[in-house]
Amino acid sequence: MATTKDFDSYDMQVSGGTTGRVALILCYKGNSFVGRVDFQADGTALSSDFLWHPASPTITLIVLQMPMSRFDVVVNTLRQERPLKLHIDVDYQCGATTAGHGYLGTGIHEPVGELMG
């Protein structure tokens, strides 16, 4: 089952140290929190992307896991592209899992040869 969350703003946090989550991007649609991208130190085994239901089964958030080596690419995408979305595919046939494979992407088809302005 696929879940997509559009977002139009973000907060960024970069932590000290070299273990655990070393950076975090929180994604919002208006004032509503829709998901986050967690960055782990390079070389750290990443857990699966997942759907998160904090405090209420009716609230569904997307959490993506990425190595710190992708941080610059993600930040450049956030600064240069719009609209943006978080997307995840979860295989519920395997039980009650919320783990899946997700991505951060553009929300529309981009024109070929788009000029940076």
C-alpha positions as CSV (number, residue, x, y, z in Angstrom):
1,M,0.0,0.0,0.0
2,A,1.4,3.4,-1.0
3,T,1.2,6.5,1.2
4,T,2.2,10.0,-0.1
5,K,2.5,13.2,1.9
6,D,3.0,16.5,0.1
7,F,4.9,19.2,2.0
8,D,5.7,22.8,1.6
9,S,8.1,23.7,4.4
10,Y,10.8,22.0,6.6
11,D,13.0,22.4,9.7
12,M,16.5,21.0,9.7
13,Q,18.6,19.8,12.7
14,V,22.2,18.7,12.5
15,S,23.6,17.0,15.6
16,G,27.1,16.8,17.0
17,G,28.8,13.4,17.2
18,T,29.3,10.6,14.7
19,T,26.9,8.0,16.0
20,G,23.1,7.6,15.9
21,R,21.0,10.1,14.0
22,V,23.3,12.9,12.9
23,A,20.8,15.1,11.0
24,L,17.0,15.3,10.8
25,I,14.7,17.1,8.4
26,L,11.1,17.6,9.6
27,C,8.5,18.1,6.8
28,Y,5.3,20.2,7.1
29,K,2.2,20.9,5.0
30,G,1.1,24.3,6.3
31,N,1.3,23.8,10.1
32,S,0.8,20.1,10.0
33,F,3.8,17.7,10.5
34,V,3.7,15.0,7.8
35,G,7.0,13.2,8.2
36,R,10.7,13.3,8.5
37,V,14.0,12.2,7.0
38,D,16.5,10.8,9.5
39,F,20.2,10.8,8.5
40,Q,22.6,8.3,10.1
41,A,26.4,8.4,10.1
42,D,27.9,6.8,7.0
43,G,28.6,3.2,7.5
44,T,25.8,2.7,10.0
45,A,23.2,0.0,9.1
46,L,20.0,1.8,8.2
47,S,16.7,0.6,9.5
48,S,13.7,0.4,7.0
49,D,11.7,3.4,6.1
50,F,8.4,3.3,8.0
51,L,4.9,4.7,8.7
52,W,4.7,6.2,12.1
53,H,1.5,6.5,14.1
54,P,2.3,8.8,17.1
55,A,-0.3,8.9,19.8
56,S,-3.2,8.2,17.4
57,P,-3.9,5.5,14.8
58,T,-5.6,8.1,12.6
59,I,-2.4,10.1,12.2
60,T,0.1,8.6,9.7
61,L,3.5,10.1,9.2
62,I,6.3,8.9,6.9
63,V,9.9,8.4,8.2
64,L,12.7,7.9,5.7
65,Q,16.2,6.6,6.7
66,M,19.2,7.9,4.8
67,P,23.0,7.9,5.2
68,M,24.6,11.3,5.9
69,S,26.3,11.1,2.5
70,R,22.9,11.9,0.9
71,F,22.4,15.0,3.1
72,D,23.7,17.6,0.5
73,V,21.5,16.1,-2.3
74,V,18.4,16.2,-0.1
75,V,19.1,19.8,1.0
76,N,19.7,20.9,-2.5
77,T,16.4,19.2,-3.6
78,L,14.5,21.0,-0.8
79,R,16.0,24.4,-1.8
80,Q,15.5,24.1,-5.5
81,E,12.4,22.0,-6.2
82,R,8.7,22.3,-5.6
83,P,6.3,20.8,-5.1
84,L,7.8,18.0,-3.0
85,K,6.5,14.8,-1.4
86,L,7.4,12.0,0.9
87,H,6.3,8.6,-0.4
88,I,6.4,5.1,1.0
89,D,5.3,1.6,-0.2
90,V,4.4,-0.8,2.7
91,D,3.7,-4.5,2.1
92,Y,0.8,-5.3,4.6
93,Q,0.6,-8.8,3.2
94,C,3.6,-9.6,5.4
95,G,1.5,-8.9,8.6
96,A,1.0,-5.7,10.5
97,T,4.4,-4.2,9.5
98,T,4.7,-0.5,8.8
99,A,8.2,-1.0,7.2
100,G,8.7,-0.3,3.6
101,H,10.7,1.5,0.9
102,G,10.2,5.3,0.5
103,Y,11.6,8.3,-1.2
104,L,11.6,12.1,-1.3
105,G,10.6,13.4,-4.7
106,T,9.1,16.1,-6.8
107,G,5.3,16.3,-6.8
108,I,5.0,16.8,-10.6
109,H,6.7,16.0,-13.8
110,E,9.6,18.3,-14.3
111,P,10.2,19.9,-17.7
112,V,13.3,18.8,-19.6
113,G,15.9,21.6,-19.7
114,E,14.4,23.5,-16.8
115,L,16.4,26.7,-16.2
116,M,17.5,27.6,-12.7
117,G,16.3,31.1,-12.0
